[in-house]
Amino acid sequence: GHGIPGALMSMVGLVAFKDVVLNQRIVSPAAVLEAVHHKIVTTLSISTPGDTVTSAMDVAFCMLNRSEGKLWFAGAHCPIFLVKNCNSEFPSLKEFPGDKRLVGNPLFRGRFTEHCLEVEPGDMVYLFTDGLVDQLEQHQRRKFSRSLAREMFVQICSLPTEDQKREIVNRIAEWKGSDVQTDDITVLGLRV
């Protein structure tokens, strides 16, 4: 989100995530998103019937168990990208979509989908905000897009993570040119 509503949602969300994971000890990503969703809706509900705060969050949440070679993921409008065979000539990227619902919006009902992914040492996992794919290109005003993000992650996955960070920053800077950054951009890359 943006401005004061976005800041408020971020703070309420942070408190809710801390309570759900640290105090209630819920670890299943789908169950975490459900519990956080419920806490936010309850916290931001207004006493007048029919009135609600309708700001909400896009979220990607995962849990990794390296010894079992498993990663569990649930998302609210956010995907997760898994790149396998990073050190081969032909790395392969699989995209696991988040659900088309938001955390904290009382109008969204239903359960979050939990994906269980098989991972191996050397695989790369990428989570990112929509600011990455929505960044506008300086001249033609095209979005960076998921397609370009996929291509970039496959190209850089074999690099050490610090070099990947530099490459992502450089590519975005080159893409946007002298234009202002469209939105906040967060990319989390994790080597299994």
N, C-alpha and C positions, 0 to 999 in steps of 0.2 A: 504494500500500500504506500500511499504518499501522504506527506504532511502530518498533521496532528492525528487523524484517524489511523494512519499507518503506524505511527509511533505508539499510539495507545494499543493497537492490536498486537504489535510486537511485544510490548511489555506484558500484557495480559497473557499472551501465548507463552512467553518465556516462563512466567510463574506457573502456568498450567502444566507445561512440559516438565518442569522441575518437580512439581508435586506428583504427577502421574508416574514418572520414571524413578525418582529417588525415594519418595515416601510410600506410594502405593506399590512400587516395585513391579509395575507392568512393563514387560519387555517386548512382547509381540508387536511389531510395527502397526498392524491394522488395529489392534486393541488400544495401542497408545493413541493413535489418531482419533479413534472413537471416544476415548475418555477425555482427551484434550478438547475435542469438538463439544462434548457435553458440558464441560467446565466453562468454556468460553461462552456458549449460548446462555448458560445459567447466570454467569457473572454479568453479562451485558444485557440481560433481559430487562425491560422497563416495566414498571408497575402498571401502566396504562394498557388495557387489553388491545392487542393489535399493533402496538408500537414496539419496534425492536431496532437494535443497531444492526445494520446489514453489512458492515465491513467484515471481511473474512480473509483467510490466509491460504496461499498456495504452500504446500509442504511436501518435502520428500524425506522419508524417515527410514533408516535401515539399521539392521543389527547383523554383525559379522561374527561368525564362529570359524576362525582359521583352522582349528584342529579338526573340525568336521568338514571343512571345505564348503560351508554354506553361508549364504547371505540372504536375509529376509528383508523384503522391501514393501512398503505401502506408500502411495503418493496421492496427494490432492492437487490435481492439475500439473504435477511435476513428474517427469519420467526419470528413469535411471538408465544410464548407458553402461554396458559391460563390454569391455574389449578383451578378447581372448587371443592367445598366440601372439602377444606383443613383440616377442623377439624373433618372430618368423618373418618371412618375406610378405606374407599375406595375413595380417591381423584381421580378425572378424569382430564386428560390433553388433551387439544385440541390444535393442531398445525395449524396455519394459515400461509401458505407460502407467501414469497415475490415473486415478479415477476422475471422472468429470464432475467432481463436487469439491467444495471448499471446506476447510476447517473453520468452524465458528459461524457460518451462515445458517440461521435457523430454518431457512427455506429448503435446505438440502437434507434429504433423508436417505436412509439406506446404509449399507455397510461398506467399509473400505475393503478392497481386494488386497490380499497378501500374496506376494510372489516369493517363492523359494528358489534361489539361483544356486547352481553348482559353480563354485569358484576354485581356482588353483593358484598356487604361488606364481607371481608374475603378472596375473591378470590386473587390469586397471578398471576401477569403478569411478564413474563421473556423475555427480549431481550438480545442478546449476539452477540459478534463478532465470526467470524469463527475460531479465535484462540482457543476458548474453545473446539470445536469439532474436530479440527485438531491436538491437542496436542498429541504427540506420547508417547506411553507407553514404559518404560525403556527397558524391556527385549524382548518382542515380536514385538515391533515397530508398534503396532496397534494404530489407531486413537481413541481418546476418543469417538467420534461419537455422532450423534444426539440421537441415541437410549440410550446411557448411560446418556446423558444430560436429556432426558425425565425421565428416571428412577430416577435420582438424584433429579430433581425438585419435582417429586411426593413424594419422601421420605422426603424431607426437608420442604415442603410448609407450614406445620403447625407451624414450629419454628418461633420465633421472627426473624426479618430480620438481626439483628447483628449476631445471631447464624447461620443463613443461610450463611452469608458471610464467617464466620469461617469454616463452613462445606465445602463450595465450594473450598476455598483455600486449606484446608487439603486434600480433595479428589484429586485435581489436583496435589498437591505436591506428594502425594502417587503414583499417576498414572505415573508421569514423573520420579520419583525416582531421581537419581543423574544426569540425562540428563539435558541439557539446555532446557529452554522454547522454543518451536518451533516458536511462534508468540505472538503478544500482545493479552491479554485476557481481555475483558470487559464484565461483566454481570450486567445488571440492573434488579433488582427485585422490583416490586411495589405491595404493598398490597392495594387492593381497599378498 
